[in-house]
Amino acid sequence: MQYWFEGLLIYMSYLMSIGNTVNPGCECVIYQSNGGSTGRFTSPNFPQYYPRDANCILYTFIGDVKELVEITFLQFDMKKATSNNICTDFLRLFLYLDGPGINEHDRHSAELCGVLNSTQKKYYSSDRALILELHADGLPGNFTGFQGRYQFLDKENLSRKELENRQSMLINSPKHEQFVISGTKMHGTQCTYYFDSNNTKSGRLFSPFYPQNYQAMSKCQYHFQAKKGDKVKIFFQNIQLYHTGGSCRYSHDAIVVYNGRDRSADVIGHYCDIQNQVELTSTGRNLFIEFYSDDKNEAQGFAASYTFVGSSIHRSVTTQPKAEPINDLSVSVGVTYQPRPTHPEFNCNKEINSQIHANGTIQSPFHPSPYSAGVTCTYTFTGVGRERVQLKFVHMDLFFNGGNPTEPLDCAGSDSIKVTIPLSGKVVELGVYCGKKLPPVLMSAGTKMTVQFHSESSSKGMTTGFKAVYSFVNNFGISTGERDSRGVCVFNYYSQRESHGTFTSPNYPGLYPRNTECHYLFYGKGKETVHIQFPVFQVEGIGPRCDEGTHSDYVSFSNFADSEDRKLHRLCGASSEGKKESIESDGPFFRVVFKSNDVYDDEGFFAYYQFKGTDNPITPVNNGEVNPGTMHRYDGPSSGSGQRLSTSSLIICLLTLAFLAHKVNH
C-alpha cells in the first residue's frame, strides 16, 4: 500500500486535466481492499424498491496492486429490456480499467437488466479496479434491484488458467445451453464453424465463451452456404468489442463480414466497439464472417442469428442491374393542375426490394393530380450486401398550415413526409418534411429505409403531392476513385491514372449517412506528395479534438496504412469563407478517413486532391463557386458550442479515495 496514495493523486490529476466524467451528477460508493477482504454490495434501499430517479451511482471496487476483483450477484431484479432488447434501467460493468475512475472514453464491458436467471452471475476485473454504474429511467416501476458479494483475489494465488476454468464451467453449465453454436465445428480449430442450408435453415452463432468475455488472441471463422439461388441473412443482436476509438480498420478486436466464400470477396460489414441489432444479407449463396482479437482487453463479444432465405424474386430485365448514384439536381417545376382521377382506391403501401427494382420513383397518390385528405402511404426499401438507399425528391407540394410553405419551420398540423431508418436497435428519423421546400438528398445507414407520407383530414385537395427518385447504390454516392473490395467504403486514387481530381463525402451534396466510415487511399509514385484542399466542409462535430466523447463526426488523415497519424489533427465543424492552405502528406501514400456516428448528419465535404512531384508542380485550386451559394473555407476545427462536463463529482470521489488510502497507509 505504500505507493497507493501517491499513485492515486497522479491519477486524479490526470482525470482533472481531461475534465470529462461519465456523468457530472454521479454518486460514489467505494469498496477498498484490506488484504483480500470480502463483503456485500446492494442497490439503494435493497430489499425495498430502488429509487426511480437513480440517475448515476458508481460502485467502485479498488484492490491492492497485486489483486483482482471478483463480484457475484446473489439477487437481481431490474426492469426488463424492451422488445428491441434495450435496457432502460441498467447496471453497467467496467471490467478493464487501468485505475479507479472512468470517463467518456471508457467503454462498459456488459450492460445488465432483467432478472437473475437471465443474468451472468460472476465477473472478474482484468486489473485491480472494477466499477458498476447504476441508472434508472425515471418512469414508474417496482423493482428491488440487486445484492451481490465482492472479493479481492490475490493474482499470484489465482492463475490465468484457473480463471479460464471458472469461466468455462459457467459457460458449459445447463443454464448456458442457449449459447450453443448451431453450426459444425471443424476438428482441430479454435472456433471455425460451417453452416449449410442442407442441415439447418436457421440458427445461432457466438464469439468464444459468450456471454462471458472472449479469449485473448481469438481467431474465429464462420462459413455459410445456402442452396443455389438462396441468400444468407445475418442478424447481430449484440456486439460488444473492446475499441479505443477511431477507425474500425485500426481496431485489434473486430468482426468482418464478406459477401462470399472467403477474404477475396467484397467486405459488406466491419464492426468494432458496441452496436446492437445489425442486419446483413448476402447477394449470393455464400457468406463468410471473421472475428479476431488481440492479446489484451477482452470484452463480451457478439451474439448473432442466421437464416437461409429463399429467392423467389428475380430482378426485372427492364431495370439497371447496378444502380448509379443520383447526381441530377434538376427539380420538377411548373406542374399543371389536373383534376384528381375518380379512382375509388389508391394502394400506396409498397415494399421495394433491390432485387426487383434497383431504381425507380415513388409519388403521392394520383400525382401530378391532387391527393386525397386523410391518406397514409408507407414505402419500405430493402437492399442486400453493401447497398445503400439513396432518395432524391424532385417535386414537393404538400398542404401546409403553418405560414410560408417555401420555408416551413414546423410540420405539426400539416401534411408531411417522414423518413426513418433502423439504427443501433432503434427507429431513427432522418427528417420530417412538409410544404413546398425540397428535402435534401438522403441516404440510409444500412440496407433499409422507410418513407411515410401522411395527409391530414383538413387538407384542401389543391396540392399536387410529391415525387422522389430512389436508387440502391453500392458506391455510397461517391463517383470518383476506384472502389476497393477490402472495405465497406474504400476508394483508391492513383497518380499514374489521374494526377489530380476531386472526392467527396458519401452522398454529397446531400446529407451524408449516419454510422458510416469511408476511406480514401492515395497512391503516388517516387517522391510525390499528396495535397488536399477543402473548398466545402460541413461535418458535424466539436473541435478541437473532434473525438467520440463529444459525439463528433470527423475527417482524419494519416501517412500510415494501418493507424491514425497523431501529428495530423482531425477536422470537424463548419467552415468559413476564404482560402484554405492544403493538407500535405509526407510521402507518396496518404489516407483520408471520414467517420460519422449515429447521432447527427450534415452536408459533408467537397475536396480537391493533387499528386505533387518534381515534374508536376501543384496547380492552383480554382476557388470559384463549386456549388453556388455554398462555397466555404475550412480554417480549422470549430470551437463549437459544446461544454465540457463538470468534474465536481469525480473530484469528490477521488478525494474520498485519497483519504481512505492515506488513512490505511498510515
C-alpha positions in Angstrom: 0.0 0.0 0.0 3.0 2.4 0.3 2.7 3.8 -3.2 -1.1 3.9 -3.4 -1.6 7.4 -2.1 0.9 8.9 -4.5 -0.4 6.9 -7.4 -4.0 8.0 -6.7 -3.0 11.7 -6.6 -1.3 11.3 -10.0 -4.3 9.6 -11.5 -6.7 12.2 -10.0 -4.6 14.9 -11.6 -4.8 13.2 -14.9 -8.6 12.9 -14.8 -8.9 16.5 -13.7 -6.8 17.5 -16.7 -9.1 15.8 -19.3 -12.1 17.1 -17.4 -14.7 14.7 -18.8 -16.6 12.4 -16.5 -19.2 9.9 -17.5 -21.9 12.0 -15.7 -21.3 15.1 -13.6 -24.1 14.0 -11.2 -22.7 10.6 -10.4 -22.7 9.5 -6.7 -19.9 7.2 -5.5 -20.0 4.1 -3.3 -16.4 2.8 -2.6 -15.2 -0.6 -1.6 -11.5 -0.8 -0.9 -9.4 -3.9 -0.2 -7.9 -4.6 3.1 -5.8 -7.6 2.2 -8.2 -10.0 0.4 -11.3 -8.6 2.1 -14.8 -9.6 1.1 -18.3 -8.3 1.7 -21.7 -7.5 0.2 -23.0 -4.7 -2.0 -26.6 -3.7 -2.8 -28.7 -1.3 -4.8 -30.2 1.6 -2.8 -33.0 0.6 -0.4 -32.5 -3.1 -1.0 -34.5 -5.3 -0.5 -37.1 -2.5 -0.9 -37.6 -0.9 -4.4 -34.7 1.1 -5.7 -35.5 4.8 -6.4 -36.7 5.5 -9.9 -34.6 8.7 -10.0 -31.3 6.8 -9.5 -29.6 8.7 -12.4 -26.0 7.6 -11.8 -24.5 5.7 -8.9 -20.9 4.4 -9.2 -19.9 1.3 -7.2 -16.1 1.4 -7.2 -14.1 -1.6 -6.1 -10.3 -1.0 -5.6 -7.9 -3.8 -4.8 -4.2 -3.7 -3.9 -1.6 -3.7 -6.6 -1.5 -7.5 -6.9 -5.2 -8.1 -6.6 -8.2 -8.7 -8.9 -11.8 -8.1 -8.1 -14.5 -10.8 -8.2 -18.2 -10.0 -7.9 -21.0 -12.5 -7.7 -24.7 -11.5 -8.0 -26.9 -13.2 -5.4 -30.1 -11.5 -6.2 -31.1 -9.4 -9.3 -34.4 -7.7 -10.1 -34.3 -4.8 -12.5 -36.7 -3.6 -15.2 -36.7 -6.0 -18.2 -35.3 -5.0 -21.6 -37.7 -3.7 -24.2 -38.9 -5.7 -27.2 -35.9 -4.3 -29.1 -33.6 -5.7 -26.4 -32.7 -2.3 -25.0 -32.2 -1.8 -21.2 -33.8 1.4 -19.9 -32.9 0.6 -16.3 -29.4 -0.9 -16.3 -26.3 -1.8 -14.4 -23.1 -1.3 -16.5 -19.9 -3.2 -15.7 -16.5 -1.7 -16.3 -14.1 -4.7 -16.1 -11.0 -3.4 -18.0 -9.7 -0.4 -16.1 -6.2 0.9 -15.5 -7.3 2.9 -12.4 -10.2 3.6 -10.1 -12.0 6.0 -12.4 -13.9 6.2 -15.7 -14.5 8.9 -18.2 -16.3 9.2 -21.5 -13.7 7.2 -23.4 -14.2 4.1 -21.2 -16.5 1.5 -22.7 -18.5 -0.7 -20.5 -17.9 -4.5 -20.7 -21.5 -5.5 -20.1 -25.0 -4.0 -19.5 -27.3 -5.9 -17.3 -31.1 -5.7 -16.7 -34.0 -8.1 -16.1 -33.9 -10.9 -13.5 -31.2 -13.2 -12.1 -32.0 -16.2 -14.3 -31.2 -14.2 -17.4 -28.0 -12.6 -15.9 -24.5 -13.8 -15.8 -23.7 -14.1 -12.0 -19.9 -13.9 -11.7 -17.5 -11.4 -13.1 -13.8 -10.7 -12.7 -11.8 -7.5 -13.3 -8.7 -7.5 -15.5 -6.8 -5.5 -13.0 -7.1 -4.0 -9.5 -10.3 -1.9 -10.2 -13.9 -2.7 -11.1 -16.8 -0.2 -11.4 -20.5 -0.7 -11.6 -22.7 2.1 -12.9 -26.5 2.1 -12.0 -29.1 4.0 -13.9 -32.9 4.1 -13.7 -35.1 5.7 -16.4 -37.3 7.7 -14.0 -40.5 6.0 -15.2 -42.9 4.2 -12.7 -41.9 0.7 -11.7 -41.3 -1.5 -8.7 -38.0 -3.4 -8.7 -35.8 -4.5 -5.8 -32.5 -4.1 -7.6 -29.6 -6.3 -6.7 -27.5 -7.8 -4.0 -24.0 -9.2 -4.5 -20.8 -10.4 -2.9 -17.4 -9.0 -3.7 -14.0 -10.5 -3.0 -10.5 -9.2 -3.7 -8.3 -12.1 -5.0 -4.5 -12.4 -5.0 -3.2 -12.6 -8.6 -0.3 -14.8 -7.5 -2.6 -17.4 -6.0 -5.1 -17.3 -8.8 -3.6 -18.2 -12.2 -5.0 -17.2 -15.6 -5.7 -20.8 -16.3 -7.8 -21.1 -13.1 -9.8 -18.0 -14.1 -10.5 -19.5 -17.6 -11.5 -22.8 -16.0 -14.0 -21.0 -13.8 -15.4 -19.2 -16.8 -15.6 -22.4 -18.8 -17.5 -24.1 -16.0 -20.0 -21.2 -16.1 -20.4 -21.4 -19.9 -20.9 -25.1 -20.0 -23.5 -25.2 -17.3 -27.1 -26.2 -18.3 -28.2 -22.6 -17.8 -26.0 -21.5 -20.7 -27.2 -24.1 -23.3 -28.9 -21.3 -25.1 -25.5 -20.1 -26.2 -24.6 -23.2 -28.2 -23.5 -22.5 -31.8 -25.7 -24.2 -34.4 -23.0 -25.0 -36.9 -20.5 -27.8 -37.3 -17.1 -27.1 -35.7 -14.1 -28.0 -37.8 -11.9 -30.5 -35.9 -8.7 -29.2 -34.5 -9.6 -25.5 -34.8 -10.2 -22.9 -32.1 -13.5 -21.7 -33.5 -14.0 -22.4 -37.2 -17.7 -23.4 -38.0 -19.6 -24.4 -41.1 -23.3 -23.7 -41.6 -25.1 -25.4 -44.5 -28.7 -24.9 -45.5 -29.0 -28.7 -46.1 -28.5 -29.2 -42.4 -30.4 -26.3 -40.8 -32.5 -23.4 -42.1 -31.7 -21.0 -39.2 -29.6 -20.9 -36.0 -27.2 -19.0 -33.8 -23.6 -18.1 -33.6 -21.5 -16.5 -30.9 -18.0 -15.4 -30.0 -16.0 -17.8 -27.9 -17.2 -18.2 -24.3 -20.2 -15.9 -24.9 -21.8 -14.4 -22.7 -18.5 -14.4 -20.9 -15.7 -12.4 -22.4 -13.9 -13.9 -25.4 -10.4 -15.1 -25.0 -7.2 -13.1 -26.0 -5.9 -13.9 -29.5 -9.2 -15.2 -30.7 -9.3 -16.1 -34.4 -12.7 -17.4 -35.5 -14.3 -18.1 -38.9 -17.9 -18.8 -39.7 -18.7 -20.1 -43.2 -22.2 -20.1 -44.6 -23.5 -21.8 -47.7 -27.1 -21.7 -48.9 -28.5 -23.7 -51.7 -28.3 -22.3 -55.2 -30.5 -19.2 -55.6 -30.8 -18.6 -51.9 -29.2 -16.0 -49.7 -27.8 -15.7 -46.2 -29.2 -13.2 -43.7 -27.2 -12.4 -40.5 -28.7 -10.5 -37.6 -26.3 -9.4 -34.8 -28.3 -8.9 -31.7 -25.4 -7.7 -29.6 -21.8 -6.6 -30.5 -19.5 -5.6 -27.6 -15.9 -5.4 -28.6 -13.0 -3.5 -27.0 -12.2 -0.5 -29.0 -10.2 2.7 -28.2 -11.9 4.9 -30.8 -11.2 6.0 -34.3 -11.5 3.8 -37.4 -12.6 0.2 -37.1 -9.9 -0.7 -39.6 -7.3 0.2 -36.9 -9.1 -1.9 -34.3 -7.4 -5.0 -32.9 -10.8 -6.6 -32.0 -13.2 -6.7 -34.8 -15.8 -8.5 -36.9 -15.5 -8.5 -40.7 -18.3 -9.9 -42.9 -17.5 -10.9 -46.5 -20.0 -11.3 -49.3 -18.7 -14.7 -50.5 -16.7 -17.8 -49.5 -13.5 -16.1 -48.1 -11.5 -13.0 -47.7 -11.3 -12.5 -51.5 -15.0 -11.5 -51.5 -16.3 -7.9 -51.0 -16.4 -6.7 -47.4 -20.0 -5.7 -46.6 -19.7 -5.2 -42.8 -16.9 -4.2 -40.5 -17.7 -3.8 -36.8 -15.9 -2.9 -33.6 -16.9 -1.1 -30.4 -20.6 -1.6 -29.2 -23.6 -2.0 -31.5 -27.0 -3.6 -31.4 -29.3 -5.1 -34.0 -27.3 -5.0 -37.2 -28.7 -6.9 -40.2 -26.9 -8.0 -43.3 -27.9 -10.1 -46.3 -25.6 -11.7 -48.9 -26.1 -11.1 -52.6 -25.4 -14.8 -53.3 -25.4 -18.2 -51.7 -22.1 -17.7 -49.6 -21.2 -15.5 -46.7 -18.1 -15.6 -44.6 -17.6 -13.9 -41.1 -14.2 -13.4 -39.4 -13.8 -12.5 -35.8 -10.4 -11.7 -34.2 -9.0 -10.1 -31.1 -5.5 -9.2 -29.8 -3.8 -10.2 -26.5 -5.4 -7.8 -24.1 -8.7 -6.0 -23.2 -11.2 -8.8 -23.9 -14.9 -7.9 -23.9 -18.2 -9.8 -24.1 -18.1 -10.4 -27.9 -21.1 -10.9 -30.1 -24.4 -12.9 -30.3 -26.0 -13.4 -33.7 -28.6 -15.4 -35.6 -28.7 -16.5 -39.2 -31.4 -17.5 -41.7 -31.1 -19.0 -45.2 -33.7 -17.1 -47.2 -35.2 -18.3 -50.4 -35.0 -16.2 -53.6 -38.5 -16.4 -55.2 -38.0 -12.9 -56.7 -36.0 -12.0 -59.8 -34.7 -8.7 -60.9 -36.8 -7.1 -63.7 -35.0 -7.1 -67.0 -36.2 -3.6 -67.6 -34.2 -2.2 -64.6 -30.5 -1.5 -64.4 -28.6 -4.3 -62.6 -26.3 -1.8 -61.0 -27.8 1.5 -59.9 -25.8 4.7 -60.3 -26.0 7.5 -57.7 -28.4 10.3 -58.1 -26.4 13.3 -59.4 -29.1 15.1 -61.4 -30.1 18.1 -59.2 -32.9 19.2 -61.5 -36.2 20.0 -60.0 -39.6 19.2 -61.4 -41.4 22.6 -61.6 -44.4 24.1 -63.2 -46.7 21.1 -62.8 -50.0 21.8 -64.3 -53.0 21.3 -62.1 -55.2 18.4 -63.2 -58.5 17.2 -61.6 -57.9 14.2 -59.3 -59.0 10.9 -61.1 -62.1 9.3 -59.8 -60.4 6.0 -58.8 -62.2 4.6 -55.7 -58.9 3.5 -54.1 -55.2 4.0 -54.4 -53.0 1.4 -52.7 -49.9 3.4 -51.9 -48.2 1.0 -49.4 -45.2 -0.5 -51.2 -42.3 -2.8 -50.3 -39.5 -2.1 -52.7 -36.7 -4.7 -52.9 -33.4 -4.0 -54.8 -33.6 -7.5 -56.3 -36.8 -6.5 -58.2 -36.1 -2.8 -58.9 -32.7 -1.3 -58.5 -34.1 2.2 -59.0 -37.3 3.9 -59.8 -39.7 6.5 -58.4 -42.3 6.9 -55.6 -45.0 9.5 -55.5 -48.1 10.6 -53.7 -51.5 9.1 -54.8 -52.7 10.4 -58.2 -49.6 12.6 -58.7 -49.4 15.1 -60.5 -53.1 15.5 -59.7 -54.0 16.4 -56.1 -54.0 13.7 -53.5 -56.8 12.9 -51.1 -57.1 14.0 -47.5 -56.7 11.6 -44.6 -54.2 9.3 -46.5 -51.2 7.5 -45.1 -48.7 5.8 -47.5 -45.7 3.8 -46.5 -42.8 2.9 -48.8 -40.3 0.4 -47.4 -36.9 -0.1 -49.1 -34.7 -3.2 -48.6 -31.4 -3.9 -50.2 -28.7 -6.5 -49.9 -24.9 -6.6 -49.5 -23.4 -3.2 -49.1 -26.2 -1.4 -50.9 -27.5 1.9 -49.5 -30.8 3.5 -50.3 -30.4 7.0 -51.9 -33.5 9.1 -52.1 -33.9 12.4 -54.0 -37.1 14.4 -54.1 -37.8 16.1 -57.4 -41.2 17.6 -56.6 -42.7 18.8 -53.3 -46.1 20.4 -53.0 -47.9 19.5 -49.7 -50.7 21.2 -47.9 -49.1 23.5 -45.3 -50.9 25.0 -42.4 -48.2 27.0 -40.7 -47.2 30.0 -42.8 -44.7 30.2 -45.7 -44.7 26.8 -47.4 -41.4 27.5 -49.1 -39.6 27.8 -45.8 -41.6 25.6 -43.4 -40.4 25.8 -39.8 -42.8 23.3 -38.2 -44.7 20.5 -39.8 -47.2 20.0 -37.0 -50.8 20.0 -38.3 -49.6 19.9 -41.9 -49.3 17.2 -44.5 -45.8 15.7 -44.2 -43.3 13.1 -45.2 -41.3 11.2 -42.6 -38.1 9.3 -43.5 -36.7 6.7 -41.0 -34.0 4.1 -40.8 -33.2 1.3 -38.4 -30.0 2.3 -36.5 -28.4 0.9 -33.3 -31.6 -1.1 -32.4 -33.9 1.9 -32.8 -36.0 3.5 -35.5 -34.3 6.8 -36.2 -35.8 9.8 -38.0 -33.7 11.3 -40.8 -36.2 14.1 -41.1 -39.8 15.2 -41.3 -40.6 17.4 -44.4 -43.6 19.5 -45.5 -44.6 22.5 -47.6 -43.0 23.2 -50.9 -39.3 23.1 -49.9 -37.4 20.1 -51.4 -35.9 17.9 -48.8 -32.1 17.2 -49.0 -30.9 14.1 -50.8 -31.0 11.3 -48.2 -29.1 8.0 -47.8 -29.7 5.1 -45.4 -27.0 4.0 -42.9 -27.7 0.3 -43.8 -29.8 -1.6 -46.4 -33.2 -0.3 -45.2 -35.2 2.9 -45.3 -38.9 3.7 -44.8 -40.8 6.7 -46.2 -44.2 7.6 -44.8 -46.5 10.2 -46.4 -49.4 11.4 -44.4 -52.1 13.9 -45.3 -54.3 15.5 -42.7 -58.1 15.4 -42.8 -58.0 19.2 -43.2 -56.1 19.0 -46.5 -57.7 21.3 -49.1 -57.2 18.9 -52.1 -55.4 21.5 -54.2 -51.8 20.5 -53.7 -50.1 18.0 -56.1 -48.1 16.0 -53.6 -44.5 14.7 -54.1 -42.3 12.7 -56.4 -39.0 11.2 -55.4 -36.4 9.1 -57.2 -34.8 6.2 -55.4 -31.7 4.2 -56.2 -29.9 1.3 -54.4 -26.2 2.2 -54.7 -23.1 0.2 -53.9 -20.7 3.2 -54.0 -22.2 5.4 -51.3 -22.8 8.1 -53.9 -19.0 8.6 -54.4 -18.4 9.0 -58.1 -14.6 9.3 -58.2 -11.8 6.9 -57.4 -11.8 3.1 -57.8 -13.8 1.1 -55.2 -11.8 -1.3 -53.1 -13.4 -4.6 -52.2 -11.3 -4.8 -49.0 -13.6 -2.4 -47.1 -17.2 -1.4 -47.0 -16.5 2.1 -48.2 -12.9 2.3 -49.5 -11.8 4.2 -52.7 -8.3 4.3 -54.3 -6.7 7.2 -56.2 -3.5 6.6 -58.3 -1.3 9.3 -59.6 -0.4 7.2 -62.6 -4.0 7.4 -63.7 -5.1 10.9 -62.5 -2.6 13.5 -61.3 -5.4 15.5 -59.7 -9.1 15.4 -59.1 -11.9 15.6 -56.6 -13.5 13.4 -53.9 -16.5 13.9 -51.6 -18.1 12.7 -48.5 -20.7 9.9 -49.1 -24.0 11.1 -50.7 -22.6 14.7 -51.4 -24.2 17.2 -51.9 -27.0 15.5 -49.9 -26.7 14.7 -46.2 -24.1 12.0 -45.5 -25.4 8.8 -44.0 -25.0 8.1 -40.3 -22.8 5.5 -38.7 -20.6 5.4 -41.8 -16.9 5.1 -42.3 -15.2 5.8 -45.7 -11.5 5.6 -46.5 -9.8 7.4 -49.4 -6.4 6.0 -50.2 -4.0 8.0 -52.4 -1.1 6.2 -54.1 1.6 8.4 -55.6 4.9 7.3 -57.1 8.5 8.1 -56.4 9.0 11.3 -54.3 5.4 12.6 -55.0 3.4 14.0 -52.1 -0.4 14.4 -51.8 -2.0 17.8 -51.4 -5.7 18.1 -50.3 -7.9 21.2 -50.1 -11.5 21.5 -48.8 -13.4 24.3 -50.6 -16.6 22.9 -48.9 -16.5 21.5 -45.4 -19.5 21.0 -43.2 -19.0 18.0 -40.8 -21.0 17.8 -37.6 -18.6 18.0 -34.6 -17.0 19.9 -31.8 -13.3 20.9 -32.0 -10.5 21.0 -31.4 -10.4 17.2 -30.6 -13.4 16.1 -32.7 -13.5 12.9 -30.7 -16.1 10.3 -29.8 -16.5 11.9 -26.4 -18.2 15.0 -28.0 -20.2 12.8 -30.4 -18.3 14.3 -33.3 -18.2 13.2 -36.9 -14.8 13.9 -38.3 -12.3 13.6 -41.1 -8.8 12.3 -40.2 -5.5 12.0 -42.0 -2.6 9.5 -41.9 0.7 8.8 -43.6 0.3 5.2 -42.4 -1.7 2.4 -43.8 -2.9 0.9 -40.5 -3.1 3.6 -37.9 -4.1 7.2 -37.4 -1.4 9.8 -37.6 -1.2 11.7 -34.3 0.7 14.7 -35.7 -2.3 15.4 -38.0 -5.3 16.6 -36.2 -8.8 15.6 -37.1 -11.2 18.1 -38.8 -14.8 18.7 -37.9 -17.3 21.6 -37.5 -18.3 24.3 -40.0 -16.1 26.1 -42.5 -16.0 29.8 -43.3 -15.3 32.0 -46.4 -11.8 32.3 -47.8 -8.9 30.2 -48.9 -7.6 27.2 -47.1 -3.9 26.0 -47.3 -3.7 22.4 -48.5 -3.1 19.5 -46.2 0.1 17.7 -47.3 1.4 14.1 -47.0 4.9 13.2 -46.0 5.3 10.8 -48.9 3.6 9.2 -51.8 0.9 7.4 -49.7 -1.9 9.2 -47.8 -5.1 8.0 -46.2 -8.1 10.2 -45.5 -10.9 8.8 -43.3 -14.4 10.1 -43.0 -16.4 8.8 -40.0 -19.9 9.7 -38.9 -21.7 8.4 -35.8 -25.4 7.5 -35.2 -26.4 10.9 -33.8 -26.3 13.7 -36.4 -25.7 14.2 -40.1 -24.7 17.2 -42.3 -23.7 18.4 -45.7 -20.2 16.8 -45.7 -17.3 17.9 -47.8 -16.1 18.5 -51.3 -12.3 18.2 -51.7 -9.6 18.6 -54.3 -6.5 16.4 -54.4 -3.3 16.6 -56.4 -0.1 14.5 -56.5 2.8 16.9 -56.5 6.2 15.9 -57.8 9.3 17.4 -59.2 7.9 17.2 -62.7 4.3 18.2 -61.9 4.2 21.3 -59.7 0.9 21.8 -57.9 -1.8 23.5 -59.8 -3.6 26.4 -58.1 -7.1 25.3 -57.0 -10.0 27.1 -58.7 -11.7 28.9 -55.8 -14.7 29.8 -57.9 -18.0 28.6 -56.7 -18.1 24.8 -56.7 -21.7 24.9 -55.6 -23.3 28.3 -55.9 -24.2 29.7 -52.5 -22.3 27.0 -50.5 -18.7 27.8 -51.2 -16.7 27.7 -47.9 -13.2 27.6 -46.5 -12.2 25.4 -43.6 -10.0 27.4 -41.2 -9.5 24.6 -38.6 -11.6 22.7 -36.1 -14.6 24.7 -35.0 -14.7 25.6 -31.3 -18.4 24.7 -31.4 -20.9 25.4 -28.7 -20.4 22.3 -26.7 -19.4 22.5 -23.0 -17.1 20.2 -21.1 -18.7 18.1 -18.4 -18.3 19.1 -14.7 -15.6 17.3 -12.7 -17.0 18.0 -9.3 -18.5 14.6 -8.6 -15.3 12.8 -9.7 -13.1 15.1 -7.6 -15.2 14.3 -4.5 -15.0 10.6 -5.2 -11.2 10.7 -5.7 -10.6 12.8 -2.7 -12.5 10.3 -0.7 -10.4 7.5 -2.1 -7.2 9.5 -1.3 -8.3 10.0 2.3 -9.1 6.3 2.7 -5.8 5.2 1.1 -3.8 7.7 3.1 -5.5 6.5 6.3 -4.7 2.9 5.6 -1.1 3.8 4.7 -0.6 5.5 8.0 
